[in-house]
Amino acid sequence: MTEKVTLRVAAKINLYLNILGKRNDGYHEIESIMQSISLYDRLTLRALKQGIRILSNESDVPANRENICYKTAKLFLQKANLNKGLEIEIHKAIPVKAGLGGGSADAAATLWGMNRLFQSDILLSDLKEWAGSLGADIPFCLQGGTSLVRGKGEVLIPLPPLKNGWLVLLDPTVPISTAWVYERVRIGLTEKKLSARLLAESIRKEGLLGISNLLYNKLEEVVLDRFPLVGSVKEKMKEAGARGALMTGSGSTVFAIVEDRQKGQEILSKLKGMGRGYLVQPIDRSLKEV
């Protein structure tokens, strides 16, 4: 058993997100294209004799049983039949409740890291199955890169990695409840000209810069109506010269596609004061041991 494992864990964005229906298990049936990006949390896992302890630099992260990493650690210890404990130190850089999958990424890192820390040799396919029982975005965050995602989030079809282009992120720090958004989404009214298949084809042929006009998020119609600031950020990004802009997940972060770093920095300076800004790139993996 190793003494500790430290992981760099990436945020995600949704280049496409459609909600196809409500499932019997309470989750929604989705079709999405998810992308890992170069914005990272850092997790350090240390073995304890017993118990689960959560430490974090971010006050919004619960340090108790409500924490997704706590639930993940508990599940792993049960499934792997380990009579041990764990300390998880979470250094947040991914904004909390911003549609960037920070909690899911941290949970994925906890699964992967515990497997490494305790040298449990659990297969990745089993880790993904456990991940699916914890949250819809966690299986993708285990795999990372670029993927077409179906089901409740457990069906992952890898796509070619996106290499060209940069992404500007702006989080207007509007607190939006994911559950609230999903409760209000109207199923079955998708813009017909857009589809995940079309976007996946475009990714294969043209890369990031070629998909700017194909971005789609079904949840925008709920959020933009109730939180006009999110829509305002999206419009200002386009006015400032972005190739395309979209809200990711259930918000509130909006991302925009730009051709180079300089253009990204220009847009960020024009949107100064509207929220927290980041300049990132698409990456082809979500977890890295450091």
C-alpha positions as CSV (number, residue, x, y, z in Angstrom):
1,M,0.0,0.0,0.0
2,T,1.3,3.5,-0.9
3,E,1.4,6.2,1.7
4,K,-0.5,8.8,-0.3
5,V,-1.8,9.5,-3.8
6,T,-2.1,13.0,-5.3
7,L,-4.2,13.5,-8.4
8,R,-4.9,16.4,-10.8
9,V,-8.5,16.2,-11.9
10,A,-10.0,18.0,-14.8
11,A,-13.3,19.9,-15.2
12,K,-15.7,19.1,-18.0
13,I,-18.0,21.1,-20.4
14,N,-21.0,19.9,-22.4
15,L,-20.6,20.8,-26.1
16,Y,-24.0,19.3,-26.6
17,L,-26.7,18.3,-24.1
18,N,-30.2,17.0,-24.9
19,I,-32.7,15.6,-22.4
20,L,-34.6,12.7,-23.9
21,G,-36.9,11.7,-21.1
22,K,-37.3,10.8,-17.4
23,R,-36.2,7.3,-16.3
24,N,-37.8,5.0,-13.7
25,D,-34.8,5.3,-11.5
26,G,-35.3,9.1,-11.1
27,Y,-32.4,10.0,-13.5
28,H,-33.0,11.6,-16.9
29,E,-32.1,10.0,-20.2
30,I,-29.5,12.2,-21.8
31,E,-27.5,12.5,-25.0
32,S,-24.4,14.6,-24.6
33,I,-21.0,15.3,-25.9
34,M,-18.6,16.0,-23.0
35,Q,-15.1,17.4,-23.1
36,S,-12.4,17.5,-20.4
37,I,-10.7,20.9,-20.1
38,S,-7.5,22.2,-18.5
39,L,-9.0,23.5,-15.3
40,Y,-8.1,21.3,-12.4
41,D,-8.8,20.4,-8.8
42,R,-6.1,18.6,-6.8
43,L,-6.9,15.7,-4.5
44,T,-4.6,14.0,-2.1
45,L,-5.7,10.7,-0.6
46,R,-4.0,9.3,2.6
47,A,-4.8,6.0,4.2
48,L,-6.2,6.0,7.8
49,K,-6.8,3.1,10.2
50,Q,-10.5,3.9,10.2
51,G,-13.1,6.6,9.4
52,I,-13.4,9.0,6.5
53,R,-12.1,12.6,6.8
54,I,-12.6,15.4,4.3
55,L,-10.4,18.5,4.2
56,S,-10.8,21.4,1.7
57,N,-9.6,24.9,1.0
58,E,-13.2,25.8,-0.2
59,S,-15.8,26.6,2.5
60,D,-18.7,25.6,0.1
61,V,-17.4,22.0,0.1
62,P,-19.2,20.0,2.9
63,A,-16.7,18.2,5.2
64,N,-19.3,15.5,6.2
65,R,-21.3,12.6,4.9
66,E,-23.0,14.9,2.4
67,N,-19.8,15.3,0.4
68,I,-19.8,13.2,-2.8
69,C,-16.2,12.1,-2.1
70,Y,-17.2,10.9,1.3
71,K,-20.0,8.8,-0.3
72,T,-17.6,7.5,-2.9
73,A,-15.0,6.5,-0.3
74,K,-17.6,4.7,1.7
75,L,-18.8,2.8,-1.3
76,F,-15.3,1.8,-2.4
77,L,-14.4,0.5,1.1
78,Q,-17.6,-1.6,1.1
79,K,-17.3,-2.9,-2.5
80,A,-13.5,-3.7,-2.1
81,N,-14.2,-5.2,1.3
82,L,-11.5,-3.1,3.0
83,N,-11.4,-2.5,6.7
84,K,-9.5,0.8,6.4
85,G,-10.1,4.6,6.5
86,L,-9.3,7.5,4.3
87,E,-8.4,11.2,4.4
88,I,-9.3,13.2,1.3
89,E,-7.7,16.6,0.9
90,I,-9.6,18.6,-1.8
91,H,-7.9,21.7,-3.2
92,K,-10.6,23.3,-5.3
93,A,-9.9,25.4,-8.4
94,I,-13.0,24.3,-10.4
95,P,-15.9,26.5,-9.3
96,V,-18.6,24.8,-7.2
97,K,-22.1,24.4,-8.6
98,A,-21.1,25.9,-11.9
99,G,-21.9,23.2,-14.5
100,L,-18.3,22.2,-14.8
101,G,-18.5,18.8,-13.0
102,G,-16.2,19.6,-10.2
103,G,-17.9,17.4,-7.7
104,S,-18.1,14.5,-10.2
105,A,-14.5,14.9,-11.1
106,D,-13.5,14.8,-7.4
107,A,-15.6,11.6,-7.0
108,A,-14.0,10.0,-10.0
109,A,-10.5,10.9,-8.6
110,T,-11.5,9.4,-5.3
111,L,-12.4,6.0,-6.9
112,W,-9.3,5.9,-9.1
113,G,-7.0,7.1,-6.3
114,M,-8.3,4.6,-3.7
115,N,-7.8,1.8,-6.2
116,R,-4.2,3.0,-6.5
117,L,-3.6,3.8,-2.8
118,F,-4.9,0.4,-1.6
119,Q,-3.5,-1.5,-4.6
120,S,-6.9,-3.1,-5.0
121,D,-6.7,-3.9,-8.7
122,I,-10.3,-3.2,-9.4
123,L,-11.0,-3.2,-13.1
124,L,-11.8,0.2,-14.7
125,S,-15.1,-1.2,-16.0
126,D,-16.1,-2.0,-12.4
127,L,-15.0,1.5,-11.2
128,K,-17.2,3.0,-14.0
129,E,-20.2,0.9,-12.8
130,W,-19.7,2.0,-9.3
131,A,-19.3,5.6,-10.6
132,G,-22.7,5.4,-12.3
133,S,-24.4,4.5,-9.0
134,L,-23.0,7.7,-7.5
135,G,-23.8,10.3,-10.1
136,A,-24.5,10.8,-13.8
137,D,-21.2,12.7,-14.8
138,I,-18.8,10.5,-12.7
139,P,-18.3,7.7,-15.3
140,F,-17.2,10.3,-17.9
141,C,-14.9,12.0,-15.4
142,L,-13.2,8.7,-14.9
143,Q,-12.6,8.3,-18.6
144,G,-12.1,11.9,-19.7
145,G,-11.2,13.2,-23.1
146,T,-14.0,13.7,-25.7
147,S,-17.0,11.4,-25.5
148,L,-20.6,10.9,-26.8
149,V,-22.5,10.1,-23.6
150,R,-25.9,8.4,-23.4
151,G,-28.2,6.7,-21.0
152,K,-28.1,8.4,-17.6
153,G,-24.4,9.1,-18.3
154,E,-23.0,5.5,-18.1
155,V,-22.8,4.8,-21.9
156,L,-19.6,6.4,-23.2
157,I,-18.5,6.4,-26.8
158,P,-15.0,7.9,-27.2
159,L,-14.6,10.5,-30.0
160,P,-11.3,11.8,-31.5
161,P,-9.5,14.2,-29.2
162,L,-10.1,17.9,-29.8
163,K,-6.7,19.5,-30.4
164,N,-7.1,23.0,-32.0
165,G,-8.6,26.1,-30.4
166,W,-9.1,27.6,-27.0
167,L,-12.0,28.0,-24.7
168,V,-13.0,31.1,-22.6
169,L,-15.0,30.3,-19.5
170,L,-17.0,32.8,-17.5
171,D,-18.8,31.8,-14.4
172,P,-21.2,34.7,-13.3
173,T,-21.5,33.0,-9.9
174,V,-25.3,32.7,-10.0
175,P,-26.3,29.8,-7.7
176,I,-28.4,27.5,-9.8
177,S,-29.8,24.2,-8.4
178,T,-29.3,21.3,-10.9
179,A,-32.5,19.6,-9.5
180,W,-34.5,22.8,-10.0
181,V,-33.4,23.0,-13.6
182,Y,-34.2,19.3,-14.4
183,E,-37.6,19.6,-12.8
184,R,-38.5,22.4,-15.2
185,V,-37.1,21.1,-18.5
186,R,-39.6,20.3,-21.2
187,I,-38.9,17.0,-22.9
188,G,-39.0,16.5,-26.7
189,L,-38.7,20.0,-28.1
190,T,-35.2,19.9,-29.6
191,E,-34.0,22.2,-32.4
192,K,-34.3,19.8,-35.3
193,K,-31.2,21.1,-37.2
194,L,-28.9,20.2,-34.3
195,S,-28.0,16.7,-33.2
196,A,-25.2,14.9,-31.2
197,R,-24.5,12.8,-34.3
198,L,-24.0,15.9,-36.5
199,L,-21.7,17.4,-33.9
200,A,-19.7,14.1,-33.4
201,E,-19.2,14.0,-37.2
202,S,-18.0,17.6,-37.2
203,I,-15.6,16.8,-34.4
204,R,-14.1,14.0,-36.4
205,K,-13.7,16.2,-39.5
206,E,-13.1,19.7,-38.3
207,G,-12.1,19.7,-34.6
208,L,-13.1,22.4,-32.1
209,L,-13.2,25.4,-34.4
210,G,-15.6,23.6,-36.8
211,I,-18.3,22.9,-34.3
212,S,-19.1,26.5,-33.2
213,N,-22.5,26.6,-34.9
214,L,-23.6,23.1,-33.7
215,L,-23.4,23.7,-29.9
216,Y,-26.6,23.0,-28.0
217,N,-27.8,22.7,-24.5
218,K,-31.5,21.9,-23.8
219,L,-31.2,23.3,-20.2
220,E,-30.5,26.8,-21.5
221,E,-34.2,27.4,-22.1
222,V,-34.9,26.9,-18.4
223,V,-31.9,28.8,-17.1
224,L,-31.8,31.8,-19.4
225,D,-35.5,32.6,-18.8
226,R,-35.0,32.7,-15.0
227,F,-31.4,34.0,-14.8
228,P,-31.0,36.6,-17.6
229,L,-27.4,37.3,-16.5
230,V,-26.3,33.9,-17.9
231,G,-27.8,34.9,-21.3
232,S,-26.2,38.3,-21.2
233,V,-22.8,36.7,-20.7
234,K,-23.4,34.4,-23.7
235,E,-24.4,37.3,-25.9
236,K,-21.5,39.5,-24.8
237,M,-19.0,36.7,-25.6
238,K,-20.4,36.5,-29.1
239,E,-20.3,40.3,-29.5
240,A,-16.7,40.3,-28.4
241,G,-15.8,37.9,-31.2
242,A,-16.2,34.3,-29.9
243,R,-16.9,31.7,-32.6
244,G,-19.7,30.2,-30.6
245,A,-20.9,30.2,-26.9
246,L,-23.0,27.9,-24.8
247,M,-23.9,27.4,-21.1
248,T,-22.4,24.1,-19.8
249,G,-24.5,21.6,-17.8
250,S,-27.2,23.2,-15.7
251,G,-25.1,26.5,-15.4
252,S,-24.1,29.0,-14.5
253,T,-20.8,28.9,-16.5
254,V,-20.8,29.8,-20.1
255,F,-17.9,28.8,-22.4
256,A,-16.9,30.2,-25.8
257,I,-14.8,28.8,-28.6
258,V,-11.9,31.0,-29.8
259,E,-9.1,30.4,-32.3
260,D,-6.1,31.4,-30.1
261,R,-5.0,32.5,-26.7
262,Q,-4.8,36.2,-27.6
263,K,-8.5,36.3,-28.7
264,G,-9.5,34.5,-25.5
265,Q,-7.6,37.1,-23.4
266,E,-9.3,39.9,-25.4
267,I,-12.8,38.5,-24.6
268,L,-12.0,38.0,-20.9
269,S,-10.9,41.6,-20.6
270,K,-14.1,42.8,-22.3
271,L,-16.2,40.7,-19.8
272,K,-14.3,41.8,-16.7
273,G,-16.5,42.3,-13.8
274,M,-19.2,39.9,-15.0
275,G,-17.8,36.9,-13.1
276,R,-14.8,34.6,-12.7
277,G,-13.0,34.1,-16.0
278,Y,-10.7,31.3,-17.2
279,L,-8.8,30.6,-20.4
280,V,-8.5,26.8,-21.0
281,Q,-7.9,24.2,-23.7
282,P,-9.5,20.8,-24.4
283,I,-7.5,17.9,-23.1
284,D,-7.6,14.2,-23.8
285,R,-7.6,12.8,-20.2
286,S,-9.2,13.8,-17.0
287,L,-7.0,12.2,-14.3
288,K,-3.3,12.4,-13.8
289,E,-1.2,11.3,-10.8
290,V,1.3,14.0,-9.7
